[in-house]
């Protein structure tokens, strides 16, 4: 919701937004992402929005957003000297570093001991420790309802946002008043958000819990942090038309956040440089360290002031947008944002938009890359367990809040962007843009920003498709008016159920159709072998090949969002382009450890109870050609292929091992997709049949394997209940071959040698090619493919009137009838398919 | 209000950015009264899509969610939606 009503707004619009964000690598002081098997952060976002007038004064807006985050994120920062020491000692976590008499961190060469001293070099650098997080997908649905009077409006909205570890619900109420013949608009808004956090501390298990002891308890066998936060916000703004060519908005906002405001995946390093320590002949001071979950205050008051100015540059027909925002909070952060953009029309509906953005913030009071205390390690009194760090006594520390999250450090960011848009006739607008930015401590306004270890660069590419639903061309898909002629049937009522692809051709050359399909497949219950259920003892001994299984899947959800564009090349030929967003969430459980121990082969250690992945899937291009048409019947062939744009190298959280084959985002191979479709229609009845296949055109993908070929046969019948509604029944048979090959070896750290340091023997680590871990049925390539039989119940509708007239929506439920799996696989529970088509 | 303004101007050198903005807001608020009224039929230019305060709201929302998870300054009052942005 934005404030201006002084400027025009489109009230009937559907938009589809895609947004890809990728960061560059951070400087890890000589260690590369590649050697650590890490990838920088990437975010893929997809948003669908519909705004529509319901009745004279009522407008509604409905938004669906999903974003998938993947890649490595910093967990903690610490002196490079401490990392060096950890590598040399082979310790599982960094716990110590050395300094000279002036407290400068030192790199110590352990082989240079001359009986009295070591060779040392000062190293002032700080470095991040990164953790590879598995991809997580967030989904948000929200809606608004707006009622407009002549000079005022009121809107009420709300929504929910869901991701595996973070659940939010929010609502907002706002409104505006117009004065001076709508030259001045006063807008206000209030909002409230409640968020529940349940974050597994698996990737942060070495850290002390600090003040969050009471928030952490075991859930599904994992230490999990439970938190809740509340955000209350209010805004007030004035938009003023200054003259015929310019307008300005001045606004202010206040947000109060309270509750658990820390980031459960971030830790801090507390370093203790005991002033009274004994210094031996080496002259080295020992600084002991302990990782702690970051601890932020439990309240935050935030203020915003912003000015936005838009000016029309008449000689060029261009618009200049200048925005400035100042932010202040009681954590000590002041931030400035300046955004400038130039919207230059180029004629024939083209528009070029260059822009730039500068952002600068000061650091939070409780931020430091790591925290050094001039005191001895403040251990909690009590028994000492050898090999385990002693718990900290926080009452002995001078401060109680710590964060090393570089987002709370002082830094600046500067970026440039360029967008091109084209307004097509028929009320369709396409915009694509790209943006590059650099984030660096040195870019902070006034200097004094964080060191370069936290610097990174990032780029964004995006595309927006906006469809004006009130554009007159759209209505032409239906016979105009309520003519009571013989064609009472809206001609475009889709007759094939939602789960059938390639069911129809474009009517003629130049026809354009946009479609969205959602496919939600559920698996759960017991694991099946062939056609029968397999017990846990069988899974342990047989489902993981030579090694035993220690885990088994409990439930598995797959979500595929697919967008397609259908273009009529002629009255017989149609081109179809498809793009996919894929997201898999799998939950696992332990198999009885006694059973596992009994087989004598220890499976690799469990990394996580979840396997989540998400991002762009494969991209398809299909050519459909009509072979026969007449007497209400039609036959067409489809030839197509999919390009392997979906990743097949998704890894498990905190591990170098690849995730399950079924959790990868694409096939990884170029695939050939032939199909043959027959459809018929007689009065209220319609029927059809389709044979479709997938042939992998490569023997293996980049990860080392290829999915099995697929054949699918389906047939359906449907009955038209009213002019705009039909019901369908469908049968489907699918056969998929097993996986060929398996994951390639990957580099993993192992002890490769031992060496003598002083009088002590230490392990030397190196990267060794290692086979992918197999500890659940999901990891064994033998457990993929099989034959399935399903029955589908569907409903299709074409919206008969109103501004969405001509939009086609469909829903189908596929119920499993019978299954014959290869190997061991989780029982199928059903599939929900939704479709939405918007013809032009 | 004027007194406040004069006071602020006098201490211009000591101004932190917050005050500077408050001054800017006050100035712009006082400007409003001086604006000529633009009749609705003269607002053809202002109604052009690229003159909207937020020309591409969908992208702005996605970008704002990203900025919230990369920078400390939050969206500013309105519930931009949930989400951890923890990575």
Contacts between the chains, C-beta under 8 A, distances in Angstrom:
chain1	res1	chain2	res2	distance
A	1	B	78	6.4
A	2	B	53	6.1
A	2	B	54	4.9
A	2	B	57	6.7
A	3	B	53	7.3
A	4	B	52	7.1
A	4	B	53	4.5
A	4	B	54	7.8
A	6	B	46	7.4
A	7	B	46	5.6
A	7	B	47	6.9
A	7	B	51	6.1
A	7	B	52	5.1
A	7	B	53	6.0
A	8	B	46	7.3
A	8	B	47	3.8
A	8	B	49	7.9
A	8	B	52	6.9
A	9	B	52	7.0
A	10	B	49	7.7
A	15	B	58	4.7
A	17	B	58	4.0
A	17	B	59	5.8
A	17	B	62	6.0
A	19	B	59	6.7
A	19	B	62	4.4
A	19	B	63	7.3
A	19	B	66	7.7
A	21	B	66	5.7
A	41	B	87	5.8
A	43	B	66	6.6
A	45	B	62	4.9
A	45	B	65	7.7
A	45	B	66	7.9
A	47	B	58	5.5
A	47	B	61	7.0
A	47	B	62	5.9
A	49	B	57	7.9
A	49	B	58	5.6
A	63	B	61	7.9
A	65	B	61	7.5
A	65	B	62	7.3
A	65	B	65	7.9
A	65	B	81	7.3
A	67	B	62	7.7
A	67	B	65	7.3
A	67	B	83	7.8
A	69	B	87	4.7
A	71	B	87	7.4
A	73	B	86	8.0
A	73	B	87	4.5
A	133	B	87	6.0
A	136	B	87	7.9
A	138	B	83	5.3
A	138	B	84	7.8
A	140	B	81	5.2
A	140	B	82	6.5
A	140	B	83	6.9
A	142	B	81	6.3
A	159	B	81	6.4
A	159	B	82	7.8
A	160	B	82	7.2
A	161	B	81	5.5
A	161	B	82	3.1
A	161	B	83	5.0
A	163	B	83	6.8
A	163	B	84	6.5
A	165	B	84	6.9
A	165	B	86	7.8
A	166	B	82	7.2
A	166	B	83	6.7
A	166	B	84	3.9
A	166	B	86	7.3
A	167	B	82	7.5
A	168	B	81	7.3
A	168	B	82	2.3
A	168	B	83	6.6
A	169	B	82	7.2
A	170	B	79	4.2
A	170	B	81	6.5
A	170	B	82	6.0
A	171	B	79	7.4
A	172	B	78	6.5
A	172	B	79	5.0
A	174	B	78	7.7
A	180	B	37	5.5
A	181	B	37	6.4
A	181	B	39	6.7
A	181	B	40	5.9
A	182	B	40	6.7
A	183	B	35	6.9
A	183	B	37	5.4
A	183	B	38	5.8
A	184	B	32	6.6
A	189	B	77	6.7
A	189	B	78	5.3
A	191	B	77	7.2
A	191	B	78	5.5
A	191	B	79	3.3
A	192	B	79	7.0
A	193	B	79	5.0
A	193	B	82	6.1
A	195	B	82	5.8
A	195	B	84	7.8
A	197	B	84	7.2
A	199	B	86	7.8
A	231	B	79	7.1
A	233	B	76	7.8
A	233	B	77	4.3
A	233	B	78	6.1
A	233	B	79	6.2
A	234	B	77	5.8
A	235	B	76	6.9
A	235	B	77	3.6
A	235	B	78	5.7
A	238	B	29	7.2
A	238	B	32	6.9
A	239	B	53	7.2
A	240	B	31	7.8
A	240	B	32	5.0
A	240	B	35	6.1
A	241	B	35	7.2
A	241	B	38	5.0
A	241	B	43	7.0
A	241	B	46	6.3
A	242	B	31	7.8
A	242	B	35	5.5
A	243	B	35	7.3
A	243	B	36	6.2
A	243	B	38	6.0
A	244	B	38	5.5
A	244	B	42	5.1
A	244	B	43	7.1
A	244	B	45	5.9
A	244	B	46	7.2
A	245	B	45	5.6
A	245	B	46	7.6
A	247	B	46	6.1
A	247	B	51	7.6
A	247	B	53	7.6
A	248	B	28	6.3
A	249	B	53	5.8
A	250	B	25	5.5
A	250	B	28	5.0
A	250	B	29	6.8
A	251	B	76	7.9
A	252	B	25	7.3
A	252	B	77	7.8
A	253	B	76	4.1
A	253	B	77	2.6
A	253	B	78	7.2
A	254	B	77	6.2
A	255	B	74	6.1
A	255	B	75	7.9
A	255	B	76	7.2
A	255	B	77	5.7
A	263	B	84	7.8
A	263	B	86	5.1
A	264	B	86	7.1
A	265	B	86	5.4
A	265	B	87	7.6
A	266	B	86	8.0
A	302	B	73	8.0
A	302	B	74	5.8
A	302	B	76	7.9
A	304	B	73	7.6
A	304	B	74	8.0
A	304	B	76	3.6
A	304	B	77	6.2
A	305	B	18	7.9
A	305	B	21	4.7
A	305	B	22	7.4
A	305	B	25	6.2
A	306	B	76	6.8
A	307	B	24	6.5
A	307	B	25	7.5
A	307	B	28	6.7
A	308	B	53	5.6
A	310	B	51	5.6
A	310	B	52	7.8
A	310	B	53	6.3
A	312	B	45	5.0
A	312	B	46	7.6
A	312	B	48	7.6
A	312	B	51	6.1
A	314	B	45	7.8
A	318	B	50	7.9
A	319	B	48	7.2
A	319	B	50	4.4
A	319	B	51	5.1
A	321	B	53	8.0
A	321	B	55	7.7
A	325	B	73	7.5
A	325	B	76	7.1
A	326	B	17	5.9
A	326	B	18	6.6
A	326	B	21	4.6
A	327	B	72	7.9
A	327	B	73	3.7
A	327	B	74	7.5
A	327	B	76	7.3
A	328	B	18	5.5
A	329	B	72	7.7
A	331	B	72	7.9
A	333	B	72	4.9
A	333	B	73	7.1
A	334	B	16	7.8
A	334	B	17	6.3
A	334	B	18	7.3
A	335	B	71	7.1
A	335	B	72	6.5
A	335	B	73	3.8
A	336	B	17	6.7
A	337	B	73	6.8
A	343	B	50	3.8
A	343	B	55	6.7
A	345	B	50	7.0
A	351	B	50	6.4
A	353	B	50	7.9
A	359	B	67	7.9
A	359	B	71	6.1
A	359	B	73	7.7
A	361	B	71	6.5
A	361	B	72	5.3
A	361	B	73	6.2
A	364	B	72	6.9
A	407	B	69	7.9
A	407	B	70	6.4
A	407	B	71	6.4
A	407	B	72	5.7
A	408	B	72	5.5
A	413	B	71	7.3
A	431	B	56	6.4
A	431	B	59	7.7
A	433	B	59	7.5
A	439	B	70	7.5
A	458	B	70	7.9
A	460	B	63	7.5
A	460	B	66	7.8
A	462	B	59	5.7
A	462	B	62	7.4
A	464	B	56	5.9
A	464	B	58	5.8
A	464	B	59	5.7
A	466	B	58	7.8
